[in-house]
Amino acid sequence: MMTLTPLVSIVVPARNLSNYIVETLTSIVNQTYQNIEIIVVDDHSTDDTRKKVLSINDSRIYLIDSYGKNGPAGSRNTGIQQAKGKYLSFIDGDDQIHPYFIETLVEQLESNQLAKIATVKFAWDASISDFNQNQMKKPNVKWQKIHKQQMFAGVTTSGHLISGMVFNKLYNLEMIKESGVLFNEDLQLAEDHLWIAQLIASKNSGDIFFFSPAVMYYKVNRGGSIIHTATKEMRAIEQEVNSLISRIGDNLNKRYI
């Protein structure tokens, strides 16, 4: 186990995830990096999500109510405001992470203080149970140093390994707060893509980022998620968000001409 000590805040948005939340939190409390606070932000759940969270006996888990608008944007904003760590990570309440996920990312950012964000690859429709014991050992991670425009392309290009998801990354929390970039709580879809694009484009995020193609985050393909249930109106708004992200990219490129 590593000996680095900075506190890491892990924000877990949850809404009606009683069938998943225990496995998610188990993968978090079993991290090799132990200096963490786990902030579970309940978004007005009507099932046994809260009961399941409270059933886990770990003093590092804090269950709080979202005081933002309904949806993951409000929950993540609540988590950011409550977080006390040097670093922050978002873990969706139905996903799972490799035992060395936090340790690997912290180690990289601690070794490269100019970098404010490090990211790894995630596997879609996967869980820890899909992998054997050897695959859960400490991986031999190879890092790629990338610059701002490359990182922006990575989070805004569909199918890119870096991805526009916010959960397979570790962030410097002070950088997030100084940037002033918050999740748009009026959006039910693509709020994460807009946030990460705005954050990367901000001057606060710096010019150096790190990416590893090591798979260390497991994204559950849950049928009831907003990705599968979005309305036509939501999809239309998503296209507007994509247009806004393109304009952000254009402005970023002008700064580097």
Order of alpha helices (4+ residues) and beta strands (2+ residues): beta-alpha-beta-alpha-beta-alpha-beta-beta-alpha-beta-beta-alpha-beta-alpha-alpha-beta-alpha-alpha
